[in-house]
Amino acid sequence: MYAMALPARGAPLTLVERPDPSPGPGEVRIKVNACGVCRTDLHVIDGELPDIPYPIIPGHEVVGRVDALGIGVDDLKLGMRVGVPWLGFTCGECFYCRADKENLCDRPQFTGYTRDGGFASHLIADARYCFSLGEDGDDAALAPLLCAGLIGWRSLVMAGDGNALGIYGFGAAGHIVAQVARAQGRSIYAFTRRGDEEAQKLALSLGADWAGASEDKPPVELDAAIIYAPIGSLVPLALRAVRKGGRVVCAGIHMSDIPAFPYSILWGERQIVSVANLTRKDGIDFFKAAKHANIRTHTTVFPLDRANDALARLRVGKLVGAAVLRP
């Protein structure tokens, strides 16, 4: 197999060749057909997440085919197309797992962070944490659904049932969630970097009622806002935009520090909540909703050995939609 591996914090990814891995009990080997590039990959590369086991192969929006089965795997079959998400393993024993909150597991493993991921020709995955994807749709188009879509779905559910929804950061997750929210009959207000006309055009083409800069005041009070950009200074801006009783959902795994803000913009029973990881139930629910919404992802495809180029464009906001690697 070959892969783009991270040798050390902040280093560029390096193309490496390794022996083909063999799945252990309960595991499968997957031949990767596409892997999305997520902002969380940047957090891994920059060492902003703790306890990274170098060298590590990033990538957690994996679409591929099962090409080897470990002992005890019955639900997946050779040749089946599956998706591998961020959550790669949970202990099943801690308080959170026993309370149906496996996204908060005390001893989890994460694809592309604590176990090798999909920036590779092959990877090993726990069969219990793979999603069957069926045969509809292109591999590259499906890849962003495995994180941008799943985390987007969890953040949308946490935002509540309000109609007027603000989306701060209209990239991979934002453009997927907007389509689901529109299918639910909600109104969308998209916030982007100032001057990012392409992202604003994309938002409007997907049915957003309004698109503007993050610092702009939307034309209505928002019932809820979801922040996908990892920028803490957006939290006070979003609080000012939501109505009394509204909720601001911070959807990233990492965010820069939130600056001090006056209590008055939180008062009125406004709430700030975070999203942590996902559950397998999130995946089941999301893929049903995605099919109903007829989601169309906007992607830019790169060959695997250009992973560093894709990451560089993501870092400076030069992508519309999502980047996807093809081995």
N, C-alpha and C positions, 0 to 999 in steps of 0.2 A: 504494500500500500504506500501511498504518498500523501503528504499533508503539509499545510502551512502551520508551523508550530511557533509558539512564543517562548524564546529561550530564557528571557529575563524581563524584569519590569521595564517598561518603556522601550524595549528593543523592537526593531521591525520583525515581522514574521519571516521565518526562514523555511524554504522548501526542503523537506526531509523525506527520505525513503526508509520504511521500516518493514519488517516481516508482517505478512497478513495476520491480524489478530484472530484468536479462536474464542468463541463465546463460552462462558462458564455456565453452570447450572442456572436456569431461569433467564438466560441472556440470549440475545440474537446478534448476529453480525449483519450490518446493513451496508449495501453498496450505495453510496451517496450519489444522487442525481442532481440535487440542488441544495444550497444552504444559504439562507438569508443572512444579511449583515445587519446587526442590531447595535444600537448605541451602548447596550450593556457590554458588547465586545470591546468597545473603547475603554470602559471602566476596568475590564480585566487587563487589557494591554497596559493601561496607565497605572496599574497597581492600586486603584482606588477601592478595591474590594479586598477583604482580609484573607490570609492563609491560602494564597494561590500556590499550587504545587508545580513549580517549574521543572522541566518544560511542560507546557500545556497546549493542547490544540483547541482553539476557540471554536465558537459556532454552535448555536442552539435553536436554529430554525431549519431543521433537517427534513428533507424529503428523499426517500430512497426505497430500495427493494430489499427484502429479507433474503440473504443468500447463504446463511448458515444458522442452524438452530442449536441451542444448548440443551442439555438434559432437562426434561420437565416442562418444556415449552409446548403447549397444546393449542393456544388460542391463535397464534400466528403461524403462517405457512410459508414455505419457500416461494419466492417470487411475489409475495404480497407487497403492495405499496403502502408504506407507513410514514408517519411523521414522528419525529423525536423532538420534544419541547425542552424548555429550560429545566423543569423539575425532572430529575433523572432517577431519584430514589428517595424513599422515606423509610423511617425505621419501623413504623407501625405499632410502636410500643409506648412512646412518650405521651404526655398529657394531651398534646395538640392532636396527634394522630388518633388517639382514642376518642377525641371530641369532634371528629370529622373536620379538623382544621389542619390537614396535612401540609398545607402551604406554609405553616409555621413550625413544622417539625424541628425538633432539637438536634437531630443528626441527619440532615438531608445531604444529598449529593446533587450537583447541578451540572447539566451538560455544558461543556465548553468552559467550565470554571473550575470545578473540583474533580471532574472526570472528562476525558478527552471528548471533543465535540466534532462538529461536522465540516470544518474547513479541511476536508480530507476526502480521499476516495472511498474509505471504509471507516466505520466506527462500530463499537460494541455498545449495546443499550440493554437495559433491564426491560424485558418483554412487557412487564406490567405497565410501563410508562410510555408505551408507544401507542399512537392512535392509527387505526385503520383509516385510510384516506379514499379507498375505492379507486375507480379508474377515470372519473370525470376531472377535467382540468389539467393544465400544464404544470409540470413539476416546479418551474421557477415562479409561476404565479401563485402556487400554493404555499411556497416556503415562508413568506412573511406572516402567514396566518398562525404559524407555530409559536410566535412570541408576540409580535406586534398585534396580531389578532387576538390571541388568548389573554394577554395582559390588558389589551384594550377592552375586551369584553368584561373582564373582572372589574376594571375601573368604571365602566359604564353602569354595571349593576350597582356598584357602590355609590355612584352619583345619585341614585334614586330615580323616581319616576317623573320628575319635573319635565316640562316641555322645552324651555329655553336652555340649551346646553352650550357652554363655551368650551372650545378646545384650544389650548395653548400649546403650540408646536404642531404644525400640520405636516408631519412626515409620515413614516411608515405606519405607526399606530393610529395617528389622527385620521389619515385618509381611509382606513378600514373602519374605524369606529363611526365615522361620519355616515358611512353607507348603512351600517346597522341601525344607527339612531334615526336616520331618515326613513328607513323601512318601518320603524316603530311609530312614525308620525311626529317626531320631534323637530324642533327648529334648531339649526346649527349656526353658531357664531364662531368663526375661525380666526385665531390670532397667530400671527407669524412675526418673524424678524421684520423690522421696518425696511421697506424697499424690496421685500421678497415677492415680487409680482407673480412669479411662476407658481409658488405655493398658494397664493391667494386665488389665482385663476383656477388651479386644480380644485380648491375648496368650492368655489362657486360652480364649477362644472359638475361637481358631485352633489349639488343641491343645497349648499350652505346659503342661509338667508343674508349673510353679511360676512365680509372678510376684511381685516385690517391689521394694523400693527399691535403688538402686545401692549403698548402704552396707551392705545386709543380706548375711548369709552364706547362700549357697544350701544346700539340704538335702543335696547331694552334692558331691564334688569334680568340677570340670569338666574335660573333656578338652581343651577349647579355649574361647576367648571372643572375640567380635567386638565392637569398640567403634565404634558409629556416631555417638554424640554427640561433638562436637568439644571434649571436656573432658579435658585432660591428667591431672587428678587421678584419673580413672577407671583409668588404667593400673596404679598400685599396687594398687587394689582388685581388679582383674581378676587380677593376678598372685597375689594371696593366695587367689583362688577356684579357680585351676587346679591340677591335680595336678602331680607331678614329671613332666617331659617334656612338659607341656602348652604350648600356644601361645596368645599374645594377639595378635590381628590388629587393627591400627589402620586403619580403613577410610576415614577422611576425607581430603580433600585438604589440610585445614588443621586444626590442633588447638592449643589453648592449651598453654603450657609444661607439661611433665611434671615434677612436683615430685621432689625427692630421695627415695629410698627405700632401705631396707636391702638389702644384697646377698643376704641370706638368702632373700628372697621370689623372687629370680631364680634362685638356686642350685637345683640339682637338674635341670639341663638344660631349664629353662623358657625360652621364646623370646618375643621381641617382634618382630613384623614389620609392615611397612606395605604398603598396597595403593596402587598408582599407576595411575590411568586404567584402560584396558581395551584389549583387542585385538578385532579383528573376529571371531576364532575364539570369544572369550568370548560374543559375541552369538549366533553359530550354536548353540553348546552350550547357552546359557541358554534360548533360545526353545524348544528341544526339551524341556528339563527343565521349563519353565513349563507347556507343554502337558500333559506327563505328570502334573504336580502339580495341574493344574486350578486355577491361581492365581486368586484373586478379590481385586482391590485395593479398598481402602476410600478413597474420595476425597471431597473437598469442592470443588465446581466454582464458579469465579468468572468473571465476564466479564473480558475483557482489560483494560478500563480500571480495574478494581479490583485490579490486580496489587500495588499498594502495600499494600492491605488484606491480601491473601493473605500477602505477605512479613512483615508486622507480626505476624500470627497465628503464622506459623512461628517467628519470632524468639523469641517468649515461650512457645512450647510449647503453644499453644492449638488445635492441629490433631490430630485422630485419623486416622492414616493419612497421606494425601498431598493437597496442594492441586493443582488443575489449572485452567489458564486456557483459556477458549474465546474466540477472536476473534469 
